[in-house]
Amino acid sequence: MNAPLVIVGAGHAGGRAALTLREEGYSGRVMLIGDEPHLPYERPPLSKGLLQGATDLASCSLCDGARLAELGIEHVAGNPVSRLEPAHNRLQLADGQWLAYSGLLLATGGRARRLPQHLPHMLYLRTHDDAMALRAALRPGTRLVVIGGGFIGLEVAATARSMGCEVTVLEAGSRLAGRVLPPIISEALLALHRDHGVDVRLNVTLESIHADAVQLVGGQVLSCDLVVVGIGMQPNLELAAAAGLDVGQGIRVDAQLRTSVANIFAAGDVCEFQLGGVYQRQETWRNAEAQGRHAALSLLGRELPFDALPGFWSDQFDWGLLTVGAMTAQMVTRYLPTGGVLLFYLHGDGHLQGACGWAPGNSVARDIKLCERLIAARIPLTAANLSDPEQSLKHLLRS
């Protein structure tokens, strides 16, 4: 009996890979091994709909248990992999059981970065169970301090504020989401949150957390009932590193998402791949979806380079942020009638390499879709045309 294809990590990327194997006609054994007790699910709703109680786990899941059973995908839940032995094509589960594999996908994701302090009212948001614990703690009038002005922190802040909480956001940097957003969008985010009553404090350093307050360096004390820490994600590299795979800030892969071991691949938040000659990881829904699918094809022997465009979105109150492609030094700004903005990022020869949209609701989604097509078409564009809101992107595409 042939050894199965095994996917370690039953999150979005791993779940998508398992489903894709069946969609592509693979009829051999497929095992999907995860440390959470749940079916594979998508993470974006955790800080929004699930946190508000507007949605549930079933609606976030990639499929239900009956569908997995129908497809013959063996889901091993709550029994994570503790050891890999690539030389022998086998792995060991936490309960001591050894399993052989013919091909392996590592989609081990990551975990929330934690502060050295541990107090009962300090919460994090990475998993479904984290979201449920936070939802139970949020009540109108709750005094919430969010540590970290990145997307998770800001989405939690927006959701909590809409639920009637008093919210303060503490950010060590000089602007919000400064690592990934240009200043114009950071400033718009700051204004939006302050307009909705969020107390956003920049350039602050945390001194300590107490049962009923947070103390800043300099002595200022902020009273609070609850603290949410959103200071980034720590990729789960330990399994791969202990097995001798090449790792950096993630599990390093080639163009086919193959690791330094020929029959082991990586995908999702833990995967470090080259984009524009630079190794990087992408912690986005879009990347988990695209790499999960692509890794499945690579497991089946398709020698295709992974070349999907990066991109992400974030909902902040009643505004939406969307990006696609790469941000470059040459940026053109288009101010929209809605009060929003479109940013275009150009290559030196004038073709579009990336775009970023900020507007009410999802009103900029169509423009970003057109930008994605413009990137693929490599049409030379001018700053004058791109900055003019009267110039239709669809017309530019047709030209």
C-alpha positions in Angstrom: 0.0 0.0 0.0 1.4 3.4 -1.0 2.1 5.9 1.7 -0.3 8.9 1.7 0.2 12.5 0.9 0.3 14.2 4.2 -0.5 17.9 5.0 0.8 19.2 8.3 -1.4 22.1 9.3 -5.2 22.0 8.9 -5.7 25.8 8.5 -6.7 27.7 5.4 -3.6 26.8 3.3 -3.6 23.2 4.3 -7.3 22.7 3.9 -7.2 24.3 0.5 -4.4 22.0 -0.6 -6.3 18.9 0.5 -9.4 19.9 -1.4 -7.4 20.8 -4.5 -5.8 17.4 -4.5 -9.2 15.8 -4.9 -10.3 18.5 -7.4 -7.3 17.6 -9.5 -8.3 13.9 -9.6 -5.8 12.5 -7.0 -7.4 9.3 -5.7 -4.7 8.1 -3.2 -4.7 8.6 0.5 -4.7 12.2 1.8 -4.1 13.0 5.4 -4.7 16.4 6.9 -3.2 16.8 10.4 -3.9 19.8 12.7 -3.4 20.9 16.2 -6.8 22.6 16.5 -10.0 20.5 17.0 -11.8 22.4 14.2 -12.2 21.8 10.5 -10.0 24.1 8.3 -11.3 27.7 8.4 -10.5 31.1 7.2 -9.1 33.7 9.6 -10.3 37.1 8.4 -13.8 36.8 10.1 -12.2 36.2 13.5 -11.6 39.9 14.1 -14.9 41.0 12.5 -18.0 38.9 12.0 -17.2 36.2 14.4 -16.1 38.6 17.1 -19.3 40.5 16.7 -21.4 37.4 16.8 -22.7 38.0 13.2 -21.2 34.7 11.9 -20.1 31.4 13.3 -17.4 28.8 12.7 -19.4 26.8 10.2 -19.6 29.8 7.8 -15.9 30.4 8.1 -15.0 26.8 7.4 -13.7 25.7 4.0 -16.0 22.6 4.1 -17.9 20.5 6.6 -17.0 17.1 8.0 -19.4 15.3 5.8 -17.7 16.8 2.7 -14.2 15.8 4.0 -15.5 12.2 4.6 -17.1 12.1 1.1 -13.8 13.1 -0.4 -11.9 10.5 1.6 -9.7 13.1 3.3 -8.5 11.8 6.6 -8.6 14.7 9.1 -6.5 14.2 12.2 -7.5 16.9 14.7 -6.0 17.9 18.0 -3.0 15.5 17.5 -0.2 17.7 16.0 3.0 16.4 14.5 5.9 16.4 17.0 8.8 15.2 14.8 9.8 14.8 11.2 12.4 12.4 9.8 12.8 13.4 6.1 15.5 10.8 5.5 12.9 8.0 6.3 9.8 9.8 4.9 8.0 9.6 8.1 6.7 11.7 11.0 5.6 11.3 14.5 2.3 12.5 16.1 2.0 14.0 19.6 0.5 10.7 20.8 3.6 8.8 19.7 2.2 7.3 16.5 4.5 7.1 13.4 3.2 7.8 9.9 4.9 7.3 6.6 4.4 9.7 3.7 5.1 9.8 0.0 4.9 13.6 -0.2 4.6 16.2 2.6 3.2 19.7 2.8 4.1 21.9 5.7 1.3 24.5 6.3 2.0 25.0 10.0 1.1 28.7 10.0 2.0 30.6 13.1 1.0 31.8 16.6 0.5 35.2 18.1 3.6 36.9 19.4 3.3 37.2 23.1 4.5 39.6 25.8 6.5 38.2 28.7 3.7 39.1 31.1 0.7 36.7 31.6 -2.4 38.0 33.2 -6.0 36.7 33.0 -7.3 39.8 31.2 -4.6 39.8 28.5 -6.0 38.2 25.4 -4.6 37.5 21.9 -6.4 36.8 18.6 -5.1 34.1 16.3 -7.5 31.2 16.5 -11.3 30.6 16.6 -11.1 29.8 20.3 -9.2 33.1 20.9 -12.0 35.0 19.1 -14.7 33.3 21.2 -12.8 34.1 24.4 -12.5 37.8 23.3 -16.1 37.9 22.2 -17.2 36.8 25.7 -15.2 39.6 27.3 -16.4 42.5 25.1 -19.4 44.3 26.6 -20.7 47.9 26.1 -18.6 50.1 28.3 -15.7 47.7 28.6 -12.5 49.7 28.8 -10.2 48.0 26.2 -6.6 48.7 25.5 -5.2 47.3 22.3 -1.4 47.0 22.1 -0.3 47.3 18.5 -1.5 49.5 15.6 -1.3 46.9 12.9 -4.3 45.3 11.1 -5.3 42.8 13.7 -5.2 45.5 16.5 -7.1 48.0 14.4 -9.7 45.5 13.2 -10.3 44.5 16.9 -10.4 48.1 17.9 -13.0 48.9 15.2 -15.2 45.9 16.1 -15.0 46.6 19.8 -15.8 50.2 19.3 -18.9 49.3 17.2 -19.9 47.1 20.2 -19.9 50.0 22.6 -16.5 49.5 24.2 -14.2 52.4 25.2 -11.0 51.7 23.1 -7.5 52.9 23.3 -4.9 51.8 20.8 -1.2 52.0 21.7 1.3 52.0 18.8 5.1 52.2 19.3 5.7 53.6 15.8 5.0 57.1 14.4 2.1 55.9 12.3 -0.5 53.1 12.0 0.5 49.9 10.1 3.7 51.7 9.1 5.5 48.6 7.9 3.0 47.9 5.1 1.1 51.1 4.3 2.2 54.4 2.8 1.8 57.5 5.0 -1.4 58.8 3.2 -3.3 55.6 4.1 -1.8 55.5 7.7 -3.1 59.1 8.2 -6.5 58.2 6.8 -6.7 55.2 9.2 -5.7 57.4 12.1 -8.4 60.0 11.3 -11.1 57.3 10.8 -10.4 55.7 14.2 -10.3 59.0 16.0 -13.5 60.1 14.3 -15.1 57.0 15.7 -13.9 57.7 19.2 -10.9 55.4 19.4 -8.1 57.0 21.5 -5.1 56.3 19.3 -1.7 57.0 20.8 1.5 56.9 18.6 5.1 56.8 19.6 4.3 55.2 23.0 6.3 52.5 24.8 4.6 50.0 27.2 6.1 49.8 30.7 3.9 47.2 32.3 0.4 45.7 32.5 -1.6 45.5 35.7 -4.9 44.0 36.7 -6.8 47.2 36.1 -4.4 49.4 34.2 -1.6 49.7 31.6 1.4 51.8 32.5 3.5 53.6 29.8 7.1 54.5 29.9 7.1 58.0 31.3 4.6 57.1 34.0 1.2 57.6 32.4 -1.4 55.1 33.6 -4.4 54.0 31.5 -7.2 52.3 33.4 -8.7 49.3 31.6 -10.7 46.1 32.0 -9.2 44.2 29.1 -6.0 44.2 27.1 -5.7 42.7 23.6 -2.2 42.2 22.4 -1.7 42.4 18.6 2.0 42.6 18.0 2.4 40.3 15.1 2.7 36.6 14.3 5.5 34.1 15.1 5.8 31.5 12.3 5.8 27.9 13.4 9.3 26.9 12.2 10.4 24.6 14.9 9.3 21.3 13.2 11.0 22.2 10.0 14.2 23.5 11.6 14.6 20.5 13.8 14.3 18.3 10.8 17.1 20.1 9.0 15.1 22.0 6.4 16.4 25.4 5.3 14.6 28.2 7.2 14.9 31.9 7.5 12.0 34.0 8.6 9.9 31.1 7.3 10.4 27.7 5.7 12.3 28.6 2.6 11.1 27.3 -0.8 11.9 27.4 -4.5 9.6 28.6 -7.3 7.5 25.4 -7.0 7.1 25.9 -3.2 9.5 23.0 -2.6 11.7 23.1 0.5 15.3 22.0 0.7 14.0 18.4 0.8 12.7 17.2 -2.6 9.4 15.8 -1.5 8.5 18.3 1.1 6.7 21.6 0.3 5.5 24.6 2.3 2.6 27.0 1.9 0.8 29.8 3.7 1.9 32.0 6.6 5.0 29.9 7.4 6.2 29.8 3.8 9.2 32.1 2.8 9.4 32.5 -0.9 11.1 34.8 -3.3 9.3 37.7 -4.8 11.4 40.1 -7.0 14.5 38.2 -5.8 13.8 38.9 -2.1 12.7 36.3 0.4 9.5 37.2 2.2 6.4 35.7 3.9 2.9 36.9 3.4 0.3 36.6 6.1 -2.8 37.1 4.0 -6.0 35.2 3.0 -5.0 35.6 -0.6 -1.6 34.0 -0.1 -3.0 31.1 1.9 -5.6 30.4 -0.8 -3.1 30.7 -3.7 -0.3 28.8 -2.2 -2.5 26.1 -0.8 -3.7 25.4 -4.4 -0.3 25.6 -5.9 1.4 23.4 -3.3 -1.2 20.7 -4.1 -0.2 20.9 -7.8 3.5 20.6 -6.8 2.7 17.5 -4.7 1.2 16.0 -7.8 4.4 16.6 -9.8 3.4 19.7 -11.8 6.5 21.8 -12.2 4.8 25.2 -12.3 6.4 28.4 -10.8 4.3 30.2 -8.2 3.7 33.6 -9.6 0.4 34.8 -8.0 0.2 38.5 -7.3 0.2 39.4 -3.6 -2.6 41.3 -2.1 -4.7 41.8 1.0 -7.8 43.6 2.3 -8.9 45.0 5.7 -12.3 46.3 6.8 -12.1 49.3 9.2 -15.5 50.5 10.4 -17.4 51.3 7.2 -14.3 51.7 5.1 -12.3 49.2 3.1 -8.6 48.9 2.2 -7.5 46.7 -0.7 -4.1 46.2 -2.3 -2.7 44.1 -5.1 0.8 43.7 -6.5 4.0 45.3 -5.3 4.5 48.8 -3.9 7.3 50.7 -5.6 9.0 54.0 -5.2 7.1 55.6 -8.1 3.6 56.3 -6.8 0.7 58.1 -8.5 -2.2 59.3 -6.4 -5.9 59.5 -7.6 -8.3 61.2 -5.2 -11.8 59.7 -5.5 -15.2 61.5 -5.3 -16.1 59.3 -2.3 -13.3 60.9 -0.3 -11.2 57.8 -0.8 -7.9 57.4 -2.7 -6.3 55.1 -5.2 -2.5 54.7 -5.2 -0.8 53.3 -8.3 2.7 51.9 -8.2 4.7 52.0 -11.4 7.7 50.2 -12.8 10.4 52.4 -14.4 9.1 51.6 -17.9 5.6 52.9 -16.9 3.6 49.7 -16.5 1.6 49.1 -13.4 3.2 46.9 -10.7 0.8 47.5 -7.8 -2.2 49.4 -6.5 -3.8 50.3 -3.2 -7.4 51.5 -2.7 -9.0 53.2 0.4 -12.7 54.0 0.1 -16.1 53.6 1.8 -17.4 50.0 1.9 -16.2 47.9 -1.0 -16.6 50.7 -3.5 -12.9 50.5 -4.6 -13.0 46.7 -5.2 -13.8 47.0 -8.9 -10.9 49.5 -9.4 -8.5 47.1 -7.8 -9.7 44.2 -10.0 -9.1 46.4 -13.0 -5.6 47.3 -11.6 -4.9 43.5 -11.4 -5.7 43.2 -15.1 -3.6 46.3 -15.9 -0.6 44.7 -14.1 -1.0 41.5 -16.1 -1.3 43.5 -19.4 1.9 45.5 -18.8 0.4 48.4 -20.6 2.6 51.6 -20.5 0.7 54.2 -18.4 1.2 57.9 -17.6 0.9 59.7 -14.3 -1.5 62.2 -15.8 -4.0 59.5 -16.8 -3.7 57.6 -13.6 -4.2 60.6 -11.3 -7.3 61.8 -13.2 -10.5 60.4 -11.7 -12.3 61.1 -15.0 -10.0 58.6 -16.8 -11.7 55.2 -16.7 -9.3 52.4 -15.8 -11.4 50.1 -18.0 -10.6 52.5 -20.9 -6.9 52.4 -20.1 -7.0 48.7 -20.1 -8.7 48.6 -23.5 -6.1 51.0 -24.9 
